[in-house]
Amino acid sequence: MAEIPSTPYDGNVRAVLVPAVADVNAPTAAELTAGIDISCYLTGDGLAISVDQQSITDERLCSTSTFEKRGRKTHSVDVTYIDNTNSVAHAAFNEAREALDEGSVHYLVTRRNLPYETAFASAQLVRVYPIEAGFPAEVPGEANSVTRTTSKLFVTGDPGIDVAVTA
């Protein structure tokens, strides 16, 4: 069997909150650059995106088997990020907490498998989620850790999945 290369996750993910995207299936590099980059606020495991797909039961009179069809999908996003509220870093380094106030509306755009520092450019594949931020909950403190907050980001419309960035 041939050796199949893999791409490290660490350092190869970018996540931005964008105020406006005209078309989730064709975001522009300019739209994505206008966002708030929250990549360095998110903890290593702090970007939890999942999808749950229901099944439709398809029974037939002529068969003893029950078949299935693809049903509705529910996209879910939960984020955990550092929170510098009230610290000396508050004024300059608390963008994620301030942007994700409960009820705030954004587009969460994620890009994987390119170095974080790489600018958004045409033909890169991204995922675009229209979201509304839920309540920012404090993560219980623990020794040898940093202050963190977690928020559920409610997906409010159809996301653009693996869509190409346009010029």
ZADO-1210 file (C-alpha; in nm, 4 decimals, padded with zeros to 6 digits):
<atoms>
<atom x="00.0000" y="00.0000" z="00.0000" code="MET" pos="1"/>
<atom x="00.1250" y="00.3468" z="-00.0877" code="ALA" pos="2"/>
<atom x="00.2052" y="00.5897" z="00.1909" code="GLU" pos="3"/>
<atom x="-00.0824" y="00.8397" z="00.2109" code="ILE" pos="4"/>
<atom x="00.0246" y="01.1793" z="00.3450" code="PRO" pos="5"/>
<atom x="-00.1764" y="01.3614" z="00.6099" code="SER" pos="6"/>
<atom x="-00.2050" y="01.7278" z="00.7005" code="THR" pos="7"/>
<atom x="-00.1485" y="01.8381" z="01.0608" code="PRO" pos="8"/>
<atom x="-00.4449" y="02.0142" z="01.2205" code="TYR" pos="9"/>
<atom x="-00.2404" y="02.2430" z="01.4471" code="ASP" pos="10"/>
<atom x="-00.1601" y="02.5726" z="01.2784" code="GLY" pos="11"/>
<atom x="-00.3566" y="02.4848" z="00.9644" code="ASN" pos="12"/>
<atom x="-00.7032" y="02.6149" z="01.0537" code="VAL" pos="13"/>
<atom x="-00.8457" y="02.9640" z="01.0247" code="ARG" pos="14"/>
<atom x="-01.1778" y="03.0831" z="01.1703" code="ALA" pos="15"/>
<atom x="-01.3230" y="03.4297" z="01.1178" code="VAL" pos="16"/>
<atom x="-01.6462" y="03.6035" z="01.2094" code="LEU" pos="17"/>
<atom x="-01.7680" y="03.8006" z="00.9097" code="VAL" pos="18"/>
<atom x="-02.0373" y="04.0696" z="00.9345" code="PRO" pos="19"/>
<atom x="-02.1825" y="04.0157" z="00.5856" code="ALA" pos="20"/>
<atom x="-02.1597" y="03.7625" z="00.3045" code="VAL" pos="21"/>
<atom x="-02.3694" y="03.8265" z="-00.0054" code="ALA" pos="22"/>
<atom x="-02.3721" y="03.4598" z="-00.1111" code="ASP" pos="23"/>
<atom x="-02.2683" y="03.1787" z="00.1268" code="VAL" pos="24"/>
<atom x="-02.1920" y="02.9651" z="-00.1795" code="ASN" pos="25"/>
<atom x="-01.9530" y="03.2225" z="-00.3286" code="ALA" pos="26"/>
<atom x="-01.7863" y="03.4309" z="-00.0542" code="PRO" pos="27"/>
<atom x="-01.5340" y="03.6858" z="-00.1722" code="THR" pos="28"/>
<atom x="-01.1826" y="03.7261" z="-00.0372" code="ALA" pos="29"/>
<atom x="-01.2717" y="04.0885" z="00.0468" code="ALA" pos="30"/>
<atom x="-01.5731" y="03.9782" z="00.2566" code="GLU" pos="31"/>
<atom x="-01.3634" y="03.7255" z="00.4474" code="LEU" pos="32"/>
<atom x="-01.0808" y="03.9719" z="00.5093" code="THR" pos="33"/>
<atom x="-01.3307" y="04.2192" z="00.6623" code="ALA" pos="34"/>
<atom x="-01.4041" y="03.9760" z="00.9443" code="GLY" pos="35"/>
<atom x="-01.2723" y="03.9346" z="01.2965" code="ILE" pos="36"/>
<atom x="-01.0107" y="03.6606" z="01.3062" code="ASP" pos="37"/>
<atom x="-01.0857" y="03.4479" z="01.6131" code="ILE" pos="38"/>
<atom x="-00.8447" y="03.1649" z="01.5288" code="SER" pos="39"/>
<atom x="-00.5906" y="03.2567" z="01.7963" code="CYS" pos="40"/>
<atom x="-00.8626" y="03.3055" z="02.0600" code="TYR" pos="41"/>
<atom x="-01.0027" y="02.9544" z="02.0126" code="LEU" pos="42"/>
<atom x="-00.8528" y="02.6825" z="02.2297" code="THR" pos="43"/>
<atom x="-00.6930" y="02.3818" z="02.0595" code="GLY" pos="44"/>
<atom x="-01.0185" y="02.1878" z="02.0867" code="ASP" pos="45"/>
<atom x="-01.2396" y="02.4950" z="02.0879" code="GLY" pos="46"/>
<atom x="-01.3924" y="02.4718" z="01.7414" code="LEU" pos="47"/>
<atom x="-01.6512" y="02.1940" z="01.7565" code="ALA" pos="48"/>
<atom x="-01.8520" y="02.1734" z="01.4354" code="ILE" pos="49"/>
<atom x="-02.0824" y="01.8777" z="01.3830" code="SER" pos="50"/>
<atom x="-02.3746" y="01.7681" z="01.1720" code="VAL" pos="51"/>
<atom x="-02.6519" y="01.5257" z="01.2584" code="ASP" pos="52"/>
<atom x="-02.8474" y="01.3773" z="00.9698" code="GLN" pos="53"/>
<atom x="-03.1848" y="01.2188" z="01.0357" code="GLN" pos="54"/>
<atom x="-03.3044" y="00.9150" z="00.8498" code="SER" pos="55"/>
<atom x="-03.6349" y="00.8680" z="00.6721" code="ILE" pos="56"/>
<atom x="-03.7904" y="00.5246" z="00.7087" code="THR" pos="57"/>
<atom x="-03.8900" y="00.3769" z="00.3730" code="ASP" pos="58"/>
<atom x="-04.1008" y="00.0622" z="00.4240" code="GLU" pos="59"/>
<atom x="-04.2599" y="-00.1294" z="00.1385" code="ARG" pos="60"/>
<atom x="-04.5529" y="-00.3682" z="00.1418" code="LEU" pos="61"/>
<atom x="-04.3648" y="-00.6091" z="-00.0825" code="CYS" pos="62"/>
<atom x="-04.0539" y="-00.6338" z="00.1360" code="SER" pos="63"/>
<atom x="-03.9592" y="-00.7675" z="00.4772" code="THR" pos="64"/>
<atom x="-03.6826" y="-00.5078" z="00.4981" code="SER" pos="65"/>
<atom x="-03.7002" y="-00.1485" z="00.6126" code="THR" pos="66"/>
<atom x="-03.4989" y="00.0894" z="00.3978" code="PHE" pos="67"/>
<atom x="-03.3701" y="00.4373" z="00.4759" code="GLU" pos="68"/>
<atom x="-03.3263" y="00.7626" z="00.2916" code="LYS" pos="69"/>
<atom x="-03.1287" y="01.0701" z="00.3840" code="ARG" pos="70"/>
<atom x="-03.3275" y="01.3153" z="00.5946" code="GLY" pos="71"/>
<atom x="-03.2849" y="01.6616" z="00.7412" code="ARG" pos="72"/>
<atom x="-02.9464" y="01.7814" z="00.8647" code="LYS" pos="73"/>
<atom x="-02.8786" y="01.9813" z="01.1788" code="THR" pos="74"/>
<atom x="-02.5510" y="02.1758" z="01.1785" code="HIS" pos="75"/>
<atom x="-02.4113" y="02.2607" z="01.5225" code="SER" pos="76"/>
<atom x="-02.1230" y="02.4844" z="01.6256" code="VAL" pos="77"/>
<atom x="-01.9786" y="02.5235" z="01.9735" code="ASP" pos="78"/>
<atom x="-01.6721" y="02.7353" z="02.0463" code="VAL" pos="79"/>
<atom x="-01.4407" y="02.7656" z="02.3451" code="THR" pos="80"/>
<atom x="-01.2122" y="03.0671" z="02.3527" code="TYR" pos="81"/>
<atom x="-00.9828" y="03.2591" z="02.5835" code="ILE" pos="82"/>
<atom x="-01.1566" y="03.5417" z="02.7690" code="ASP" pos="83"/>
<atom x="-00.9509" y="03.8394" z="02.8849" code="ASN" pos="84"/>
<atom x="-01.2414" y="04.0311" z="03.0430" code="THR" pos="85"/>
<atom x="-01.1132" y="04.2583" z="03.3243" code="ASN" pos="86"/>
<atom x="-00.7501" y="04.1595" z="03.2681" code="SER" pos="87"/>
<atom x="-00.4695" y="04.3906" z="03.1567" code="VAL" pos="88"/>
<atom x="-00.5159" y="04.2415" z="02.8080" code="ALA" pos="89"/>
<atom x="-00.8877" y="04.3273" z="02.7970" code="HIS" pos="90"/>
<atom x="-00.8700" y="04.6439" z="02.5849" code="ALA" pos="91"/>
<atom x="-00.6500" y="04.5008" z="02.3108" code="ALA" pos="92"/>
<atom x="-00.7109" y="04.1260" z="02.3204" code="PHE" pos="93"/>
<atom x="-01.0718" y="04.0334" z="02.3888" code="ASN" pos="94"/>
<atom x="-01.2225" y="04.0404" z="02.0394" code="GLU" pos="95"/>
<atom x="-01.3768" y="03.6924" z="02.0499" code="ALA" pos="96"/>
<atom x="-01.5630" y="03.7541" z="02.3760" code="ARG" pos="97"/>
<atom x="-01.6815" y="04.0987" z="02.2658" code="GLU" pos="98"/>
<atom x="-01.7902" y="03.9809" z="01.9194" code="ALA" pos="99"/>
<atom x="-01.9742" y="03.6749" z="02.0493" code="LEU" pos="100"/>
<atom x="-02.2115" y="03.8558" z="02.2810" code="ASP" pos="101"/>
<atom x="-02.5465" y="03.6773" z="02.3091" code="GLU" pos="102"/>
<atom x="-02.7690" y="03.7520" z="02.0108" code="GLY" pos="103"/>
<atom x="-02.4924" y="03.8865" z="01.7877" code="SER" pos="104"/>
<atom x="-02.5220" y="03.7792" z="01.4249" code="VAL" pos="105"/>
<atom x="-02.2272" y="03.6836" z="01.2047" code="HIS" pos="106"/>
<atom x="-02.1058" y="03.4414" z="00.9445" code="TYR" pos="107"/>
<atom x="-01.8510" y="03.1955" z="01.0812" code="LEU" pos="108"/>
<atom x="-01.6062" y="03.1059" z="00.8065" code="VAL" pos="109"/>
<atom x="-01.3623" y="02.8184" z="00.8520" code="THR" pos="110"/>
<atom x="-01.0754" y="02.7068" z="00.6330" code="ARG" pos="111"/>
<atom x="-00.8639" y="02.3945" z="00.6893" code="ARG" pos="112"/>
<atom x="-00.5356" y="02.2501" z="00.5617" code="ASN" pos="113"/>
<atom x="-00.3578" y="02.5727" z="00.4757" code="LEU" pos="114"/>
<atom x="-00.1196" y="02.7501" z="00.7146" code="PRO" pos="115"/>
<atom x="-00.3136" y="02.9865" z="00.9397" code="TYR" pos="116"/>
<atom x="-00.1122" y="03.2856" z="00.8140" code="GLU" pos="117"/>
<atom x="-00.2117" y="03.2285" z="00.4496" code="THR" pos="118"/>
<atom x="-00.4453" y="03.5038" z="00.3336" code="ALA" pos="119"/>
<atom x="-00.7868" y="03.4173" z="00.1945" code="PHE" pos="120"/>
<atom x="-00.7613" y="03.3899" z="-00.1838" code="ALA" pos="121"/>
<atom x="-00.9610" y="03.2741" z="-00.4855" code="SER" pos="122"/>
<atom x="-01.0219" y="02.9004" z="-00.5233" code="ALA" pos="123"/>
<atom x="-00.9559" y="02.8152" z="-00.1562" code="GLN" pos="124"/>
<atom x="-01.2359" y="02.6012" z="-00.0134" code="LEU" pos="125"/>
<atom x="-01.4148" y="02.7295" z="00.2966" code="VAL" pos="126"/>
<atom x="-01.7281" y="02.6626" z="00.4971" code="ARG" pos="127"/>
<atom x="-01.9632" y="02.9526" z="00.5663" code="VAL" pos="128"/>
<atom x="-02.2143" y="02.9256" z="00.8537" code="TYR" pos="129"/>
<atom x="-02.4723" y="03.2002" z="00.9185" code="PRO" pos="130"/>
<atom x="-02.4818" y="03.2097" z="01.2992" code="ILE" pos="131"/>
<atom x="-02.6352" y="03.3809" z="01.6007" code="GLU" pos="132"/>
<atom x="-02.4290" y="03.3652" z="01.9196" code="ALA" pos="133"/>
<atom x="-02.5774" y="03.2033" z="02.2258" code="GLY" pos="134"/>
<atom x="-02.5072" y="03.2879" z="02.5890" code="PHE" pos="135"/>
<atom x="-02.1334" y="03.3156" z="02.6700" code="PRO" pos="136"/>
<atom x="-02.0832" y="03.0692" z="02.9573" code="ALA" pos="137"/>
<atom x="-01.7762" y="03.0719" z="03.1793" code="GLU" pos="138"/>
<atom x="-01.5734" y="02.7530" z="03.1763" code="VAL" pos="139"/>
<atom x="-01.5003" y="02.6448" z="03.5363" code="PRO" pos="140"/>
<atom x="-01.1506" y="02.7467" z="03.6397" code="GLY" pos="141"/>
<atom x="-00.8764" y="02.4963" z="03.7012" code="GLU" pos="142"/>
<atom x="-00.5099" y="02.5011" z="03.7939" code="ALA" pos="143"/>
<atom x="-00.2560" y="02.5465" z="03.5148" code="ASN" pos="144"/>
<atom x="-00.5113" y="02.6786" z="03.2694" code="SER" pos="145"/>
<atom x="-00.6366" y="03.0065" z="03.1260" code="VAL" pos="146"/>
<atom x="-00.9708" y="03.1806" z="03.1633" code="THR" pos="147"/>
<atom x="-01.2092" y="03.0471" z="02.8983" code="ARG" pos="148"/>
<atom x="-01.5642" y="03.1000" z="02.7814" code="THR" pos="149"/>
<atom x="-01.7820" y="02.8726" z="02.5712" code="THR" pos="150"/>
<atom x="-02.0694" y="02.9671" z="02.3407" code="SER" pos="151"/>
<atom x="-02.3138" y="02.7767" z="02.1263" code="LYS" pos="152"/>
<atom x="-02.3373" y="02.9356" z="01.7840" code="LEU" pos="153"/>
<atom x="-02.6829" y="02.8707" z="01.6422" code="PHE" pos="154"/>
<atom x="-02.6744" y="02.8009" z="01.2675" code="VAL" pos="155"/>
<atom x="-02.9590" y="03.0148" z="01.1323" code="THR" pos="156"/>
<atom x="-02.9580" y="02.9239" z="00.7626" code="GLY" pos="157"/>
<atom x="-02.8144" y="02.6864" z="00.5073" code="ASP" pos="158"/>
<atom x="-02.4349" y="02.6900" z="00.5264" code="PRO" pos="159"/>
<atom x="-02.2014" y="02.6998" z="00.2297" code="GLY" pos="160"/>
<atom x="-02.0028" y="02.3746" z="00.2568" code="ILE" pos="161"/>
<atom x="-01.6645" y="02.3502" z="00.0866" code="ASP" pos="162"/>
<atom x="-01.7342" y="02.6461" z="-00.1387" code="VAL" pos="163"/>
<atom x="-01.4640" y="02.8268" z="-00.3341" code="ALA" pos="164"/>
<atom x="-01.3600" y="03.1774" z="-00.2384" code="VAL" pos="165"/>
<atom x="-01.4106" y="03.4174" z="-00.5289" code="THR" pos="166"/>
<atom x="-01.2121" y="03.7247" z="-00.6267" code="ALA" pos="167"/>
</atoms>
